[in-house]
Amino acid sequence: AVLEVVEPFFAMAISKGNKIDLDVTEDVYLKGDREAIKQLVSLLLDNAIKYCNNGGKIFVSVSIKAKFVKLSVSNTLERIEQGKHDRLFDRFYRADDSRNSKTGGSGIGLAVAKEIVEAHSGSITAFSKDGKSIDFDVLLPH
């Protein structure tokens, strides 16, 4: 499902001068709503492309972590405060109000992503460890 969703985003990334790197472990499966998981991946990738700096990188990975499937989507950006960014999952919240007209959207994508994750009994976190990238980590039971 992840590979299906990522494919059309390559062209979008290239048009901004960005690069998408993939690290998807083979034969990773989970029980759940396939279409909802595809929507989750699409929402996270859409967010990454919107906020990635020009010439930046987006990284998508899928792996097994204990009893969970771990989906990570990260992207470089101009700058962001370091630390946890759980407010990004609040409806209509924008980390930088000045970017609203540049990026478009309604401000609910990450809130919907969180709802999908929670409906699958999982968790989602957002954090920046260096102030120049942001990571979204999803853990879903498999």
DANORGI-V613766 format. One line per field, one symbol per residue. ss: DSSP state (2 for helix, 1 for strand, 0 for the rest). phi: phi as a letter, one per 30 degrees, with the letter a starting at -180 (. if undefined). psi: psi as a letter, one per 30 degrees, with the letter a starting at -180 (. if undefined). A space follows every 50 residues. Layout:
BEGIN
ss = ???
phi = ???
psi = ???
END
This chain:
BEGIN
ss = 02222222222222200011111100000000022222222222222222 20000011111111100111111111000000110222200000002222 222000002222222222200011111100001111111110
phi = .dddddeddedddddcicbcccbcddhcbbdldedddddedddddeddde cdddidbbbbbbacbhcbcccbbbbdaeaaedjdbdddddeidbdbedce ddciicicedddeddddddchcbbbbabcbibabcccccbdb
psi = eeeeeeeffeeeeefgglkkkkijklhkllkajeeeeeeeeeeeeeeeee fklkgakkkklklkjbglkkkkkllllelkklakhffffkkgkkejfffe fefalfgfefeeeeeeeefghalklklkfffglkkjkkkkk.
END
